[in-house]
Amino acid sequence: MKIDHVDYFFEIFEKSSIPKLFSGIEGAEESDTIANPNYDENEIKGLNKIYSVFFIPDYLKPIYSTELFKLKKVDQFFKGYAIFLDGFESADAYVKFRFRSNAKGIRRRIKRLETCFDISYKTYYGNIKQEEYDVFMDCLHEMLVRRFEQRNDVSQTLTQWDRYKEMYFSLINEKKASLFVVLENNVPIVVSLNHHFEKRLFSAISSYDIDYGKFSLGSVEIYKKLDWCLANDHVSYEMGMGDLTYKREWCNHIYNFEHQIIYPQKSIIASFKASLEMMKVSVKEFIFKLAYVKYKEYKSKRKKSDKIEPTFKASAIENIQYNEDYPSVDFTTKEYDFLRNNVFDFLYSSIENVKDVSVVEVPKEEKTYLILGKSKMQKIAF
């Protein structure tokens, strides 16, 4: 008897469909039931298979025919993270609830970003032109490359990049996915791809320009996307699996995934094979647990050993004596783009606007520059 393996989370969020075995999905509330429009009971009766269905979130349980099938289940090791939006009118309301006394810090980061730069936000959901799409995807690719080089890590997203780039254009225009972007003077500094399933957003692939690291662009992204979700009647913001600090901080629902083995009710062979499959799944989950603990220990040691000291020395932000004849340099050009991160850090700390900041080179001091704001300055020596 054949065993079909089904990635339930993938089917729902990336394909926006409910596997044909299930008549629907039971949501977090009893009244929150999603019917499967493609369910055919006569077709299901004719199935003679075992279904091994994994990555089932605890708040999106599949509904199957208990007259036709039996169930065995295993709790999976990895946890998932979601934000339930019921009862919140805005991202600000959610931040006040979730972060309490630290809520002002979240809003301050956004205000700081908007004070220092000409910032705009845009969400493409149902209508994007090919030219715009290509520009944003190329920017996202570049951001991911730089981010993972900075982390000295491998991005699984980049290994499948061609598939993703081909896939998302049609999904966005079909309202099965969206693209959210933060723009600085019309240049993308955050790009995020999201899936949508029955008013639920799944944040799938995101990255940002690491030169803006001081501005906590990840928090800015989540805040603005939450506002969009609430304005567009979405019921949850899903972050998927992966135990990351920002997920634990933001999410109000940390859940378990379940692996279900569903098999024909009256078949002895199916019952035997389902028991074997359950044993295999249980062993795999145990191995995952052991391997993950070892992996986290390895990553922690590697992170410490790979820590790179800055290649520059920055003075305190203050008034510095300088000659007005010092030659100016344009940090927005490729020749001097190595200064961008330092300039943006200066903007963050001094709360200056980028239009009011210039950079000059200090003569007779090799690779030494002054960042000049309206009232403050900083010396950077490489």
N, C-alpha and C positions, 0 to 999 in steps of 0.2 A: 504493500500500500504506500502510495507516494506521500511525502511530507512537503508541504508548501511553506516556505519561510517568508514572513511578511513583516517589513519594517513599518509598523503602524504609524509612528510619528512622521516618518518620511511621506507615507501615502497621504496623510491628512494635510500636512502643512506644505510640502513641496508639490504634491500633485493635486491638492485641493479636492480630494475624493475619499469616500469611505470604502474600504475593501468590500467586495460584493458579498462576502460571507455574512456581513452584519446588516441587520435591518435598520440600525441607527446607532446613535451615540447618546449616552446618558451624561449630561453635564453636571456641574458642581451642585446645582439645585435640582430637585426632583422634577420641577416644571421645565427645566432647561434640557429638553430632549431634541436632538437633531435627527430627522428622518433621512434615510438613505434613498435618494430618488431612483437609484439603479438596482434596488433590491428586488429580486425575483424569487419568490418562495419555491416555485416549481423547479427552477434551475438549481436551487440549493438542495432540494430533496434528492436530486440526481447525483450530487457530489459524493464521491467515495474517497475522500482525502483526509489527511491529518493536517491541521494548520498550526504552525509554530509562530505565534504572533508576539513580537517583542517591541519594547519601548512604548508601552501603553501608559500614558499619564493617569494618575489616580482621579483626576477631575474630568476625564474624557473617556469613560469606560464604554467599550463596545457592547452592543446588544445583539445576542445571538439566540437561535431557537433552542430552548432547553428540551424540546420534544425530539429534536433531531440529533443534538450534540451533547457531549459531556465536556467537563473542563478540569484541567489540572493547571496550577499556577505556581510561579516562582517569583519572589521579590528580587528585583535587580539591584546591583550594588550602586550604580550611579544615580544621583539625584537630579531632579529637574527644578527649574526656578521660574516662577511666574508672578505677575502683578495682576491681582483681581481688581477691577475698576469700579465695581458696584458701590454706590454710595458716595462717589467722589465727583465733583463738578468740574475740577480743573487739576492740572499738574501741581499747582501751588497748594491746593487742598490736600493732595496726596503726600506731598513733601512735608507739609506741616504734621500730618499724621505719622508718617514713617520716620522722619528724622527729628521731630520735636524741636529741642533747643538748637539743633544743628541745621535746621531748615534755612536759617538766614545765610549760612555759608554756601548752600547750593545756589540760592538766588544771587548772592554776591558774585559768584563766579561768572554767572551769565551777564550780570550788569557790567562786570569788569571787562569781559570780552567785548561787549557792545560799546563800552566807553573808549576802548583802545583802538577799535577797528570799525570799518563800515561793514556791518554784518547783516545778512539776510538769510532767510530760511525758505526752503521750497520742498514740497512733497509731490512727486509724480505718481498718480494713482489712477490709471485708466487712460492716460494720454501723454505719450512722450515721443518726440521725434527721433529718428535714427541718429541724426547728427549730435543732438544733445546727449543721447544715450551713450554713444561712442566716447564722447569727451569725458563723461562722468565715470564710465567703466575704466578708461585708461588712467584716470586720476586715482581711482580706487586701487587699481593694480599697482601703481607706483607707490601709493601709501602703504600697502601691505608689504611690498618688498622692503621698503625702508624700515618699517616697524619690526619686521621679523629679523632683519639684519641687526637692528639695535638690540633685540632680545637674544640674538645668537640662537635662533630657533628655526624650526621648519614649519611652514604654513601648509596645512592640508588643503586649504582653499586654493592656493596657487598651483598645486599639483593637478587640479581639475579646472583650471581657469577657463580654458576654451569652451568647455561644456557650460559653465555658468554664464559666460558672456553670450553665448548663443541662446541660452534658455530664457534669460530674464526679460529680454525685450518684449516678447509676445505675452509673457505673464503679466507684465506691468500694464500693457494695453488691454488685457482681458480682466483687469482688476483682481488678479489672483496674487499679485505681488505689487510692491511699491518701491520707489527709490526716494530716500530722504537725503537732502544735501544742505550743508551749512556753507554759505559763500562769504568770502571776505573780498570786498570790492569786485564781486562777480567771479572770483576764483574759488573753486571748491577746496575747503579745508577739512570737511567731514563728508564721507559718502557712506550711506547705509542701504543695504538691500533687505527687504522684508517680505515675508509671505503672509497671505491673508486667508483665513478659513472661518466662515460663518462669524464674522465680526470679531475675530481673534487675530491679533498681529503676532507673528513670530519674527523676531530680530535675528536674521540669518547670517549676514556678512557685513561687517562694519570696519572702517579704519579711519584714521585721521592723520593730518600733517603733524609729524612729531616735533617740528619746530615750535608749535604752539602748546607744547607739553604743560607749561605752567598753568594754562587756562582750563584744565580739566574738561577737555572737549567731550570725553565719554559721558560725563554727567550732563553736559549741555545737550548732547544728543538724546539721552533718555528723557530728560525733562520735556524737550520740545516734541518728541514723538508721543509721549503720554498726553500732552495737550491735544495733539492731532487725533489720537485715538478717542479721547473723550468728546471732542468736537464732532467726530464722525461715528458716534454711537457704538464704538467697540467695547467689548466686555472684558477683554484681558490683553495683557502684553506679555508674551511668552519669550523667555530667554533660553529655553532648552537646557541640555545637560552641560556639565562642566563646573566644577567647584571653584569659582573665582570670587574674590573678595567683594567686587562691586555688585555681583549678583546677590550675595548674602545681605549686603547693605540695602539694596533697593527693593527686593522682592518681599511681598507679604504672604506668599504661598510657596514653601519649599516642599516638594513632593517626591514620592517614590515612583519609579517605573516598575511595571509588572510585565512578566513574560507569561503568556497564556498558551497552553497547548489544548486545542479544541479538536475533538475527534468524534466520529460517528457513534451514536448512542448504543446501537445493538451489535457492534462488531467486536468479537473477542480479540481478533488480530489487531484492530485499531487500538484497543485498550492496552495491549501488550507493548505495541510500538510507541504509544503515547507515554507509557511509563519509562521506557528507555530514553525517549527524547527528554523527559523531565529530569532524569538522572544526568544526562549530558549537559543540560542547561545549568543545573545546580553546580556541577563540577566547574563549568566555565565561569560562573559567577564567583565561585570561591577563588579560582585562579586570578580573575580580574582584580579581586580585592587585594590579594597578596602582591600582584604585579604593580598595582596602582600605588600601594604604600611604598614599595621599593622605588618606583619611578619618582614619587614626590621627594623622597630622600635624596635621590640622585640629582634631581633638578635643583634642589635647595643647595647642595654642595657645589654644583656646577655654576649656579648663579653667583655664589660668593667668589669662586675661583676666577670667573670670567669678568668680574667687575673691572671696568676700565676707568682709570682716573681721567679727569678732564685734561684736555690738551691746552688749556688756557688758564690765565689767572685774571680774575675780575676784582677790581677795587670796590670799595663801598660806594653806594650811590650818593653823591654829594656834589658840591661845587669844586671844580678843578680848574686850576690856572691853565690856560692854553692860548695859543696865538691864532688869531682869526685868519691868518694866511695859510693855516694847515690845509693841505689838499683834501677835498671832499671825495668820498667814494659812494657808489650806489649799491647798497646791500641787496637790492632786488634783482641785480644782474647775476648771471651765472658765475662770473669771475669772483664775486664777493658773497655768494650765497651762504658761505660758511659762517657769515656773521648774523644770519637771520635769527637763529636760536638765541643768541646773546641779546640782540635788539629786542626780541619779543619778551624775553625774561625781564629786560629793563622796563619795557612798557608795563608789564604786569606789576612790578614792584613800585614803580614811580607813578602809576595810573596816568600815563601820558597817552595822547592819541598819536597813532603812527604818522599822521600828516605833519605833526609838530616835531618830529624827531629826524635828526640827520647824523651822519657818521663821517668823521675825518680821520685821516691817517697821521700818526705822529712821526715827523721826520727824525732821522738818526736813531730811531728805536725800531728795530726790525719787527715786523708784523705786530705793531701796536696801534690801537685805534681808540678814539674817544667817541662815545655815544652821547649825543647832545640833545637834551629835551628843553622844554620851556624854562624850567627852573632847576633841573638836576642834570648831572652828568655822570658817566662811568667810564673808567679806563679798562680796556681789554687787551691783554698781552698774550700772544700765542707762542 
